[in-house]
């Protein structure tokens, strides 16, 4: 098979998006539209990927700089044929060139592979629509051979009745494509250089014109406004939900889940309504995720229960942990097996040992917490002095009383007890009770202030 080039057309302004952002940088499932296309393109292992951009200046290449792609500007924008012409200097002749679109985000690898297997010559991806208004029609002869593509504004009344339409995605021999593009004219209603005009040139030269069709119609749906973007978002999310359920995941409502990355689930996983998964998330066997939780770039161990409204970001939880409700695990947090992090507890860049608990209203930042530690309600680690951050160490079997402040750097010894309401600024010995409180007193005759008269 000949080497493959991929050209992604991403120069459209997206006027109907009513946004200053280039259309292809609007997000679907948490990623830019053009990023979906680039990911699919890369999966085909091409020798060259070329992205043709226009409106928005350097925003597109800057946003996609992680990809090994050539970015070429189209200025001015004179149609799809003109756009592909901008990429041709970067493509080698002894190859085939696949043309994709940055605002058609959900094209699938299998469909493009099918086009590669369709044979030599020019391969068009087409689809049959009940209402083909606005699309270029595939014109065939009596034998069924493709003769040309006629755009909506240039079609005759008879041609407008054709239901098979052009998706714009095509695969062509690069050497021939270069020659055809050089012959394009703009004698049409739009005054543009149509890429589709190369079909008639191929027919005239006797080059075979073949067609393929996508497995799903939504693969070739383009986005021109926010309504289409929202509709395709729901199509994609429903597709992801169906895949999860086919693998045995229980979803309380498949219409109320958002996956903005990759979610991997074990057996007997249950996910309640309104949950959002971003980046790379792994849920092991028997994990339960409560309603309206947000989990990003996390690994959750088997049997762990996540109560509603919990937020977990770039963190890890072991087996049989209890998290939430309303808990927040910030980046760098790690819970070992059987740890408990309860309501309104925030953990940041900290390690919570096996069987340890922080069940209520606490902040644990930049800390190492040992095993079987109990952290009382209202406890905070004071890890920041306004300029630098320091670490707190709480050793195994320690008991931290409620409303304690641990001023880092400080170590609480193994088995130590901290009395409630203490401010700890020095290391505490193992196995001992440490507390710091001022003497309780009553001020006789003290009067509470009253609001003055206006």
HUVENGI-V465817 format. One record per residue. N is the residue number from 1. D_CENTER is the distance of its C-alpha to the mean C-alpha in Angstrom with 2 decimals. Layout:
n=N d_center=D_CENTER
n=N d_center=D_CENTER
//
This chain:
n=1 d_center=32.84
n=2 d_center=32.59
n=3 d_center=29.91
n=4 d_center=26.90
n=5 d_center=25.74
n=6 d_center=22.71
n=7 d_center=22.88
n=8 d_center=19.93
n=9 d_center=21.37
n=10 d_center=19.34
n=11 d_center=22.25
n=12 d_center=22.28
n=13 d_center=22.73
n=14 d_center=21.29
n=15 d_center=24.31
n=16 d_center=23.52
n=17 d_center=20.21
n=18 d_center=22.60
n=19 d_center=20.47
n=20 d_center=21.23
n=21 d_center=17.84
n=22 d_center=17.98
n=23 d_center=16.81
n=24 d_center=14.49
n=25 d_center=12.48
n=26 d_center=11.74
n=27 d_center=8.22
n=28 d_center=7.60
n=29 d_center=5.20
n=30 d_center=3.40
n=31 d_center=4.38
n=32 d_center=8.17
n=33 d_center=10.37
n=34 d_center=12.22
n=35 d_center=9.52
n=36 d_center=9.26
n=37 d_center=13.03
n=38 d_center=13.42
n=39 d_center=11.70
n=40 d_center=14.11
n=41 d_center=16.88
n=42 d_center=16.74
n=43 d_center=17.04
n=44 d_center=20.41
n=45 d_center=21.69
n=46 d_center=23.25
n=47 d_center=25.81
n=48 d_center=24.48
n=49 d_center=21.46
n=50 d_center=22.48
n=51 d_center=20.42
n=52 d_center=22.79
n=53 d_center=21.80
n=54 d_center=24.05
n=55 d_center=23.43
n=56 d_center=21.83
n=57 d_center=23.68
n=58 d_center=21.86
n=59 d_center=18.56
n=60 d_center=16.94
n=61 d_center=18.32
n=62 d_center=17.65
n=63 d_center=13.91
n=64 d_center=13.82
n=65 d_center=16.52
n=66 d_center=14.91
n=67 d_center=15.76
n=68 d_center=19.37
n=69 d_center=20.10
n=70 d_center=22.99
n=71 d_center=22.35
n=72 d_center=25.27
n=73 d_center=26.09
n=74 d_center=27.73
n=75 d_center=30.18
n=76 d_center=31.57
n=77 d_center=29.56
n=78 d_center=32.20
n=79 d_center=30.37
n=80 d_center=28.36
n=81 d_center=31.31
n=82 d_center=31.68
n=83 d_center=27.98
n=84 d_center=28.33
n=85 d_center=31.59
n=86 d_center=29.85
n=87 d_center=28.06
n=88 d_center=31.21
n=89 d_center=32.77
n=90 d_center=29.97
n=91 d_center=30.39
n=92 d_center=33.12
n=93 d_center=35.47
n=94 d_center=35.70
n=95 d_center=32.27
n=96 d_center=30.40
n=97 d_center=27.88
n=98 d_center=24.99
n=99 d_center=23.95
n=100 d_center=20.44
n=101 d_center=19.03
n=102 d_center=16.11
n=103 d_center=16.08
n=104 d_center=16.21
n=105 d_center=12.61
n=106 d_center=13.12
n=107 d_center=16.09
n=108 d_center=16.42
n=109 d_center=17.95
n=110 d_center=20.93
n=111 d_center=21.91
n=112 d_center=22.06
n=113 d_center=23.93
n=114 d_center=26.30
n=115 d_center=27.03
n=116 d_center=27.91
n=117 d_center=30.27
n=118 d_center=31.91
n=119 d_center=34.52
n=120 d_center=35.72
n=121 d_center=36.10
n=122 d_center=33.78
n=123 d_center=31.12
n=124 d_center=29.62
n=125 d_center=26.79
n=126 d_center=28.28
n=127 d_center=27.77
n=128 d_center=30.38
n=129 d_center=29.95
n=130 d_center=32.29
n=131 d_center=31.87
n=132 d_center=31.40
n=133 d_center=32.14
n=134 d_center=30.57
n=135 d_center=29.89
n=136 d_center=32.06
n=137 d_center=34.37
n=138 d_center=35.09
n=139 d_center=38.86
n=140 d_center=40.65
n=141 d_center=44.35
n=142 d_center=46.60
n=143 d_center=45.66
n=144 d_center=41.95
n=145 d_center=41.17
n=146 d_center=38.69
n=147 d_center=40.70
n=148 d_center=38.37
n=149 d_center=35.51
n=150 d_center=36.75
n=151 d_center=34.60
n=152 d_center=35.02
n=153 d_center=37.19
n=154 d_center=39.41
n=155 d_center=39.86
n=156 d_center=43.18
n=157 d_center=43.64
n=158 d_center=43.89
n=159 d_center=40.72
n=160 d_center=38.81
n=161 d_center=39.56
n=162 d_center=37.56
n=163 d_center=34.50
n=164 d_center=32.91
n=165 d_center=30.68
n=166 d_center=29.00
n=167 d_center=25.20
n=168 d_center=25.67
n=169 d_center=24.16
n=170 d_center=27.04
n=171 d_center=28.23
n=172 d_center=31.45
n=173 d_center=33.79
n=174 d_center=33.15
n=175 d_center=36.88
n=176 d_center=37.61
n=177 d_center=34.55
n=178 d_center=35.82
n=179 d_center=39.23
n=180 d_center=38.07
n=181 d_center=35.97
n=182 d_center=39.12
n=183 d_center=41.00
n=184 d_center=38.71
n=185 d_center=40.32
n=186 d_center=39.20
n=187 d_center=41.94
n=188 d_center=39.88
n=189 d_center=39.20
n=190 d_center=36.30
n=191 d_center=38.00
n=192 d_center=34.97
n=193 d_center=34.72
n=194 d_center=33.15
n=195 d_center=31.53
n=196 d_center=32.74
n=197 d_center=36.34
n=198 d_center=36.14
n=199 d_center=36.46
n=200 d_center=40.06
n=201 d_center=40.81
n=202 d_center=39.65
n=203 d_center=41.86
n=204 d_center=44.77
n=205 d_center=44.54
n=206 d_center=44.42
n=207 d_center=40.91
n=208 d_center=39.42
n=209 d_center=36.71
n=210 d_center=34.64
n=211 d_center=31.89
n=212 d_center=29.04
n=213 d_center=26.96
n=214 d_center=23.42
n=215 d_center=23.20
n=216 d_center=21.34
n=217 d_center=22.07
n=218 d_center=18.55
n=219 d_center=17.66
n=220 d_center=19.77
n=221 d_center=19.15
n=222 d_center=18.67
n=223 d_center=17.51
n=224 d_center=20.25
n=225 d_center=19.89
n=226 d_center=17.88
n=227 d_center=19.47
n=228 d_center=18.28
n=229 d_center=14.70
n=230 d_center=14.97
n=231 d_center=16.85
n=232 d_center=14.48
n=233 d_center=11.58
n=234 d_center=14.12
n=235 d_center=15.18
n=236 d_center=11.89
n=237 d_center=11.56
n=238 d_center=15.24
n=239 d_center=14.91
n=240 d_center=12.59
n=241 d_center=15.09
n=242 d_center=17.94
n=243 d_center=16.87
n=244 d_center=16.75
n=245 d_center=20.08
n=246 d_center=21.59
n=247 d_center=21.00
n=248 d_center=22.83
n=249 d_center=20.33
n=250 d_center=21.91
n=251 d_center=19.90
n=252 d_center=22.05
n=253 d_center=20.69
n=254 d_center=18.28
n=255 d_center=17.83
n=256 d_center=16.57
n=257 d_center=13.45
n=258 d_center=9.77
n=259 d_center=7.32
n=260 d_center=3.60
n=261 d_center=4.05
n=262 d_center=7.83
n=263 d_center=10.60
n=264 d_center=14.09
n=265 d_center=17.10
n=266 d_center=20.81
n=267 d_center=23.74
n=268 d_center=24.58
n=269 d_center=21.33
n=270 d_center=21.43
n=271 d_center=18.73
n=272 d_center=20.13
n=273 d_center=19.05
n=274 d_center=16.42
n=275 d_center=14.21
n=276 d_center=10.55
n=277 d_center=8.67
n=278 d_center=5.84
n=279 d_center=5.81
n=280 d_center=8.98
n=281 d_center=11.23
n=282 d_center=14.70
n=283 d_center=17.20
n=284 d_center=20.69
n=285 d_center=23.55
n=286 d_center=24.65
n=287 d_center=21.96
n=288 d_center=22.01
n=289 d_center=19.37
n=290 d_center=21.01
n=291 d_center=20.11
n=292 d_center=17.62
n=293 d_center=16.36
n=294 d_center=13.08
n=295 d_center=12.13
n=296 d_center=9.87
n=297 d_center=10.67
n=298 d_center=13.90
n=299 d_center=16.64
n=300 d_center=18.90
n=301 d_center=22.34
n=302 d_center=24.38
n=303 d_center=26.04
n=304 d_center=24.23
n=305 d_center=24.26
n=306 d_center=21.74
n=307 d_center=23.47
n=308 d_center=22.03
n=309 d_center=20.27
n=310 d_center=19.37
n=311 d_center=16.67
n=312 d_center=15.81
n=313 d_center=14.01
n=314 d_center=14.39
n=315 d_center=17.42
n=316 d_center=19.39
n=317 d_center=21.76
n=318 d_center=24.59
n=319 d_center=26.39
n=320 d_center=27.85
n=321 d_center=26.56
n=322 d_center=26.66
n=323 d_center=24.07
n=324 d_center=24.47
n=325 d_center=24.87
n=326 d_center=23.48
n=327 d_center=22.91
n=328 d_center=20.61
n=329 d_center=19.77
n=330 d_center=18.73
n=331 d_center=17.69
n=332 d_center=20.31
n=333 d_center=21.68
n=334 d_center=23.17
n=335 d_center=25.09
n=336 d_center=27.63
n=337 d_center=28.89
n=338 d_center=30.37
n=339 d_center=29.28
n=340 d_center=29.13
n=341 d_center=27.14
n=342 d_center=28.21
n=343 d_center=27.86
n=344 d_center=27.09
n=345 d_center=26.93
n=346 d_center=24.70
n=347 d_center=24.28
n=348 d_center=23.22
n=349 d_center=23.56
n=350 d_center=26.11
n=351 d_center=27.30
n=352 d_center=28.84
n=353 d_center=31.36
n=354 d_center=32.20
n=355 d_center=33.60
n=356 d_center=33.24
n=357 d_center=32.62
n=358 d_center=31.54
n=359 d_center=31.74
n=360 d_center=32.17
n=361 d_center=31.31
n=362 d_center=30.93
n=363 d_center=29.11
n=364 d_center=28.94
n=365 d_center=27.73
n=366 d_center=28.37
n=367 d_center=30.44
n=368 d_center=31.55
n=369 d_center=32.78
n=370 d_center=34.92
n=371 d_center=35.63
n=372 d_center=37.11
n=373 d_center=36.82
n=374 d_center=37.10
n=375 d_center=35.68
n=376 d_center=37.30
n=377 d_center=35.92
n=378 d_center=35.43
n=379 d_center=35.33
n=380 d_center=33.54
n=381 d_center=33.36
n=382 d_center=34.34
n=383 d_center=32.41
n=384 d_center=32.52
n=385 d_center=35.80
n=386 d_center=34.46
n=387 d_center=34.16
n=388 d_center=33.30
n=389 d_center=31.59
n=390 d_center=33.57
n=391 d_center=33.13
n=392 d_center=34.67
n=393 d_center=35.87
n=394 d_center=36.93
n=395 d_center=38.74
n=396 d_center=39.19
n=397 d_center=40.86
n=398 d_center=40.92
n=399 d_center=41.18
n=400 d_center=39.88
n=401 d_center=41.60
n=402 d_center=39.99
n=403 d_center=39.49
n=404 d_center=39.67
n=405 d_center=38.48
n=406 d_center=38.06
n=407 d_center=38.42
n=408 d_center=36.89
n=409 d_center=37.94
n=410 d_center=39.67
n=411 d_center=40.18
n=412 d_center=41.21
n=413 d_center=43.40
n=414 d_center=43.24
n=415 d_center=44.52
n=416 d_center=45.07
n=417 d_center=45.11
n=418 d_center=44.20
n=419 d_center=46.02
n=420 d_center=44.20
n=421 d_center=43.97
n=422 d_center=44.34
n=423 d_center=43.09
n=424 d_center=43.00
n=425 d_center=43.35
n=426 d_center=45.01
n=427 d_center=44.41
n=428 d_center=45.81
n=429 d_center=47.97
n=430 d_center=47.07
n=431 d_center=48.58
n=432 d_center=49.91
n=433 d_center=49.38
n=434 d_center=48.35
n=435 d_center=48.19
n=436 d_center=48.64
n=437 d_center=49.95
n=438 d_center=52.52
n=439 d_center=55.62
n=440 d_center=55.41
n=441 d_center=57.99
n=442 d_center=59.17
n=443 d_center=60.35
n=444 d_center=63.30
n=445 d_center=63.69
n=446 d_center=60.28
n=447 d_center=59.27
n=448 d_center=55.76
n=449 d_center=55.23
n=450 d_center=55.59
n=451 d_center=54.23
n=452 d_center=56.81
n=453 d_center=58.48
n=454 d_center=57.41
//
